[in-house]
Amino acid sequence: MLSKIATSDGHGEKSSYFDGWKAYEDDPYHATENHEGVIQMGLAENQLCFDLVQDWIKNNPQASICSAEGLYEFHDIAIFQDYRGLPEFRNAVANFMGRVRGNRVTFDPDRIVMSGGATGAHETVVFCLADPGDALLVPTPYYPGFDRDLRWRTGVQLVPVPCDSSNDFKITRQALEAAYEKAKEDNIRIKGLLITNPSNPLGTFLDRETLTSLVSFINEKNIHLICDEIYSATVFAGQPDFVSISEIIEEDNVVCNKDLIHVVYSLSKDMGFPGFRVGIIYSYNDAVVSCARKMSSFGLVSSQTQHLIAAMLSDNEFVDKFIAESAKRLANRHKHFTWRLEQVGISCLKSNAGLFLWMGLHPLLKEQTFEAEMSLWRVIINEVKLNVSPGSSFHCPNPGWFRVCFANMDDLTMDIALSRIKAFMLKNKESATTTTTTRPKKKLCWQASNLRLSFSSRRIDDIMMSPCMSPHSPLVQSPLVRARN
Ligand SMILES: Cc1ncc(COP(=O)(O)O)c(C=O)c1O
């Protein structure tokens, strides 16, 4: 009775990444009402600078068409529907993208195409570049949502390029060539390479040399390069400047067919506005701009949001202050978090950006397998009551890595999360010491645990598919929805 899309399994969210959200949803931590609940550390949200945004809104009431000061524009904005978007919105976003990149590069507002978040932007780009059955190379570990966003409705495949811990997950020419050649042997047509810079989940950004080598790789193969730069303003204060692909292709010594280059952007991470669904496709290819713009009718940003964002992001004083302050607060959060983890013997991949840490828990694995990783993950959710995301859900080739989000909570919640980790590590240490002195076989405390977490994947899928649940923002749990209930 229904289509293949409706009845098949292409949504790609039967994964531990989303199971963790379900665990949180069933038992969400609340400072006063559910102190023992699960703390959500699986959500890459940037909630550290809302005070700055709120102050700006208070000082600029005319920016909203729903305020006494802005009401005079209500009519014009409410009826606006041109899919190119408000010119002032495109100008402001182009301005913001340039400022985030230290004004080392400028963006042409006429190339800004709107979409429903980066989610919609990715899908639109893929619709423009590839046909069903074609494939994109994607270095691992990568954001689990890509398996849905890029594949589900387009019929395009993703071919992982295994990058591993032996060289801190660097993307090498060798790994790219091997994945490309293997796909060719399997008769898979590679149409492009997708990178996320800065990386989710690694929290690192690519250096000039790597970017230059990626540009020469895709030019040699004559395939596209899609650069997801949605974390570009999350680079921590005090770190080297973020390098955008847009800078690299302007360099004199770089030979590049710009028609192959496409940037995906959004305000979900840099500004912390995932609910506004402001996604951007910035392509250097005129035909892609034109096709994506036509397609954007399916996922426009509402004119009310465009209007507000246009005012906010064209205020350069605010933008510069926001970018600097956000980078500082993220740096402080990251420093505190990694330091507290180090105190209890946990190390993380050295990172310089992002809203998360890539935490290495291999020493705690019973054996170096993904089964052991899942067992440990279940204990972290069930007993330590933290929703962190296992590396396997990011296609990480090495077991034992976990992504821990640190910018979606207040200081108090962060401290509680860190003390839970500390208690868990101490318990482990004690139990390891006791067992080695009393028994020959060494067993960590959690390894004897009763592993209780078991979700019917059918139920998860129902939830993920339900209109009130977005994989990026579990609305069921959001304070807003809770307040309404
Ligand atoms: C790398 C990456 N790309 C795209 C997205 C989707 O972002 P948006 O909320 O703008 O759709 C995410 C969300 O977590 C992400 O991490």
Ligand as a Chemical Component Dictionary entry (heavy atoms), coordinates in Angstrom:
data_LIG
# 
_chem_comp.id                   LIG 
_chem_comp.type                 NON-POLYMER 
_chem_comp.pdbx_formal_charge   0 
_chem_comp.three_letter_code    LIG 
# 
loop_
_chem_comp_atom.comp_id 
_chem_comp_atom.atom_id 
_chem_comp_atom.alt_atom_id 
_chem_comp_atom.type_symbol 
_chem_comp_atom.charge 
_chem_comp_atom.model_Cartn_x 
_chem_comp_atom.model_Cartn_y 
_chem_comp_atom.model_Cartn_z 
_chem_comp_atom.pdbx_ordinal 
LIG C1 C1 C 0 28.323 17.600 11.078 1  
LIG C2 C2 C 0 26.864 17.904 11.131 2  
LIG N1 N1 N 0 26.238 18.231 9.993  3  
LIG C3 C3 C 0 24.922 18.512 9.980  4  
LIG C4 C4 C 0 24.171 18.495 11.143 5  
LIG C5 C5 C 0 22.717 18.875 11.086 6  
LIG O1 O1 O 0 22.593 20.212 11.491 7  
LIG P1 P1 P 0 21.241 21.045 11.402 8  
LIG O2 O2 O 0 20.667 21.088 12.776 9  
LIG O3 O3 O 0 21.640 22.417 10.947 10 
LIG O4 O4 O 0 20.345 20.363 10.451 11 
LIG C6 C6 C 0 24.787 18.156 12.357 12 
LIG C7 C7 C 0 24.026 18.117 13.613 13 
LIG O5 O5 O 0 24.454 17.672 14.643 14 
LIG C8 C8 C 0 26.170 17.868 12.349 15 
LIG O6 O6 O 0 26.842 17.588 13.467 16 
# 
loop_
_chem_comp_bond.comp_id 
_chem_comp_bond.atom_id_1 
_chem_comp_bond.atom_id_2 
_chem_comp_bond.value_order 
_chem_comp_bond.pdbx_ordinal 
LIG C1 C2 SING 1  
LIG C2 N1 SING 2  
LIG C2 C8 DOUB 3  
LIG N1 C3 DOUB 4  
LIG C3 C4 SING 5  
LIG C4 C5 SING 6  
LIG C4 C6 DOUB 7  
LIG C5 O1 SING 8  
LIG O1 P1 SING 9  
LIG P1 O2 DOUB 10 
LIG P1 O3 SING 11 
LIG P1 O4 SING 12 
LIG C6 C7 SING 13 
LIG C6 C8 SING 14 
LIG C7 O5 DOUB 15 
LIG C8 O6 SING 16 
# 
